[in-house]
Amino acid sequence: MSRMVVVHGVRNYQRGLSAAAAADKLAAAWSRQLVAGYRDARLEHLAVPEISAAYYAHTLHDSEAQGTAHGLEDLSAVEQSAVLDWLGALGMPEEPAEGQSWGGLPLRQAIDLVARKRGVAAQTLARIAVAFMPEVYRYLASPHRRRQAREAVARAIAEAGGKVVVAHSLGSVVAYEALHAFDGLGVESFITLGSPLGLSGAVFDMLDPAPADGFGSRPPGLRHWINIADAGDLVALPRRLGDRFPVDVHEEVHMASADFHTLDMYLACGLTAAALAPHCVAHEPAGGPHTESAP
C-alpha cells in the first residue's frame, strides 16, 4: 500500500507526548478523515494510502517560545503587524479614512472593519488571528526553531520514503522550505491545502528561498504541485497560489461554512481524495535507501 506524509498546520501541539507518539496520534486521526474523503469521492474501490505524520509543533513550543496568546491584546507588536498584513489580503483598504493611520488604529477596530466588509463575525477573525499569527511568527522569526521544524519535516519524509507530501496551512510553509533545503528526499507530488504561502508581508516576503521578482520557486525534483483551497478559507490567501508560485493545478470549492480551514475538513473532502489518488502509487517501502543530506 502506498504511503504519504502529511504536514500539520497550527494548533497541533500534543502536550505530554513524545514527538513520535504525537505523530502516531495525528496520523491515526487523519487516516479516518481520509477514508471519509475517498468515500465522498466515490473512490472506495481504491486503497486509501497510509499516512505518516510530519510533526514539528514541539519545535515551536520550546524554551524560546513565549506564552500562548489568548486574545488580541496578547499579540506582540510584530504579530499585530502580521495580522494587519492578513487583513489587507482580506480586503482592508490600503489607506484609512482621512485623518487616521492604520498604525494608530486599534487592531480590534481594523478587524471590525474587515468583518463588516466580508460579512463574517468579528469574533471569527479575532480567533483566527490569535490562533494563526503567533505560531507563524515563532516559525519565521527564529532561525533556531525554523531549522528544527524543517529538519523534523525532512526527517519524517525520509523515514517514510513518501513520494507524496500533503501540507496544510503553516505546514505548507514549513514543507515548502524543507523541500528546498534538503536535496534527495524523493518527493514527486506536493499537495498544499489552505496554504498562506502567498500572503504578502507576513509570509511570502519572509520565505527561504526568497521570492524573485514577486514569484516563488518550485522545490527541486518536484513533478506535481496541486493546490486546494476552500472558497471560504480566510487563511488561504491569496487563494490562487499559482499567481505567485509554479503550481500545476489549482482547485477551489465550497467545503464548509463553520469548519473552514481545518485539516480534517480538507482530508474528508472528495476533491482532496480525487487529487491524491493518481499520485498515491506503490513505491519502495520505508527502510529503503534515504538521502544522506536529510537530517
N, C-alpha and C positions, 0 to 999 in steps of 0.2 A: 504494500500500500504506500502511496506517495506521502510525503511529509512536507509541511510548510511551516515557516516561522512567522509568528505574529508578534508585533511590537506594540506594546500598550501606549496609551496617552496619559494624561494627568489623572490624579486621584486614584492611583493603583498601589500605593504603598501598603504592604502587608505587614503590619506591626506584629512583632513577636515571632515571625517566621524567618528561617534562613532564606537566602536568595533562591536556592534550589527548590525548597518547599513552596515558596511563593509562586515560582514559575509553574510548578505542577498544579497548584490550586487554580491559577488563572487559566491554564491550558484546558483543564477539565471543564470549567465553566464555558469557555469559548467553544469547545467542541460541541456542547449541547446546542448552542446558538447556531453553529454552522450546519448542524443536522437539520435544524428548522429552516435554514436558508436554502439548502438543497431541496427540501420538501416544497418550499414556496416556489422554487424554480422548476418544479416537476422533474427533478433530476435524481429521483430515488433509485433509479437503475444504476447510478454511478456510485463508486466507493467514495465516501467522504474522506478527504485527506486527513491524516493525523496531524495534530498541532503541537509544535514546540513553542513555548513562550519565551520571548527575549525580555527578561525582567531587569529593569535598570532603576526602578523607583528608589531603591535603597541608596543609590549614589547621590540623590537629590535631598536626602534626609540625613546627611552625615553631620559631623560636628561643626561644619561651616554654616549649615543651614540655619536660617532664622526661624522664629516661632511661626506657627500656622496663622495665616490671616483669616479672621472671622468676619470681617466687614470691610467696606471701602476705606474706612478710617485707618485700618491696619496696614494698608498698602504703602510701601515706601514711595518717595518722590519719583524714582526711576520707574517703578511699577505703575504708578499713576500715569506717567508719560506714555508707557506702553499701552495702557488702556485707552488713552486718547488716540493713539495710532489706530487701534482696533475700531474705536468709534468712528474715526474718519473713514475707514473702509466700509462701515455700515451705513454711511451717508451723512455724517455730521458735516455741516457746511465748513468749508476751508477757512472762512472768515466769520467771526462772531458779529453780533449786532453792533452798530455804531456805538463807540464809547466803551466797548468791552474787549477783553482779550481772553483767549482760552486759558492762558496761564493763570489768570486771576479768577476764572470761573470755577466754582466748586465742582468736583468730579460728579457728585450726585446730580447736579443740575444739568451737566452735559449728558449724563445717562438719561435723564428725564426727557431731554430734547430729542435724542435719537429714538427713545422708546415710542414717543408720540408719532414720530415720522414713520417708524417701521410697523407701528400697530401691535407692539408687544408690550408686556408688562415691564415696568422699570425694574421691578424686583428680579425678573428673569435675567436682564442684562447685568445687574449687580452681582448676581450669583455666579454668572459665567466669568466675570472679571475677577472675582475673588478666587474662584477655583482654578482658572487657567493661567493668569499672568504671573503669579509668584513662582510656579514651577518652571514656566518658560524662562523667566529671568534667572532663576537658580542655575538652569542649564547653560544659558547663553553667556552669562556674566562671569562664570567661574571656570577658568581653564582646567582646574583640577577635577571638578565634578563633570565637566564636559568630556574630558578624556576618559574618565571612568565609565560614564554612561555609554560612550561609543564602543569602548572595549567590551563591555558587558553584552551589547547587542552583537558585535562581531563574533564574540566567543560562542554565543548561542547559535548563530548561523553556522559557524564552522563545526560545532559539535553535532548539530542535527544533520548536517550535509544538505540542508534545504536549498533548493534552487528557486523557490517561490517565497518572497517576503511580503507580508501584508502588514502595513504600518498605519496606525490610527493617530490622528491629532498630533500632539507633540512628538509621538513616536515616529511620525513620518519625517520630522526634522532630524531626530537622532539617527534614524536608519539611513536617511539620505547622506548625512555626513559620515557615518560609519562605512557605507559602501564606497565612498570616495577615499576614505583614509586607509582602508585595508584592501590590498590587492589579493586576488586569487580566491575570494570566498565562493566563487562559482554561481552567484545569484544570476538567474536569467530573467525572472519576471518580478517586477516591483509593482505592488498594488497599494495605492495610497487612498485612505478613507478619511473624509472630513479633515483634509490637510490644510494647515495655515502656512505652508511653505512660502506662498506668495504675498503674505501680509507685510506691506511696506513698513519700514521703520522697526517695528517690534521684532520681526523675524527675518524677512528677506534680506535686509541690508546688513544683517549680522552673520549670515551663513558662512560656513567654511567648507569648500572654497567660496570666495566672494563672487557674487554675480558679476558678469562682464557686460557692459552696455545694456544693463537692465534685463539680462537674461541669465537664468541659472543653467548649470551644465548637467549633462547626463552622466550618471555613475558609470565607470568603466566596465565593459563587458556585458552591460545590460541589453537584453534583446527586446523586452517588452516593458512598457510603463503604462499602467492603466490607473486613471484617477476617477474616483467615485465620490460624489457629493450629494447629500440630501439637500433638496432645494430650500429647506427651511433651516439648514445648519448655519448658525450665526458665528461659527468659528472657522469654517471652511471658506476663507476669504483671501483673495478673490476666488470664486468658485471655479472659474475656467482656468485651471492651473496651466493649461497649455499656452496661455498668453505670456507666461514667464519661464516655462520650462519645456524641454523637448518631450512632452507627454505624447504617447502614441494614440491613446483613446481616452476621451473624457465622457463619463456617463453621469447623468443627473436625473433625479427622480424624487417625488414627494414620498417620504417614508413614514414619518410620524409627526404629530403635532405637539406631543408632550415629551417624548423620549428622544428628542433630536440630539445629535452629536455623540451619543453613546456608542461604544464599540459593539455592544450587544445588538443594538438596532441595526448596525451595518452588517454584521455577520448573519443575522436572521433574515436579511433581505435577499430575495431571489436574484436581484441584479448582481449582488456581490458573488453569489454562488455561480451564476452563469459566466461571470468574468473570470472566476478562478478555474473552473472545471477544465478548460482546454490546456491549462498550463500545469495542472497537477498530475503529472505522469510519473510512472515508476522511474526511479533513479537509484544510484548507488546508496545503500543504507548508511546510517550514521556509523562511525567507526572506521570508515574508509579513509583514504589519504586526505589530508587537510593542508591548507596553505601554511607555510612557516611564517608568513607575515601577519597572520591573525594572532591576537593576543592569547 
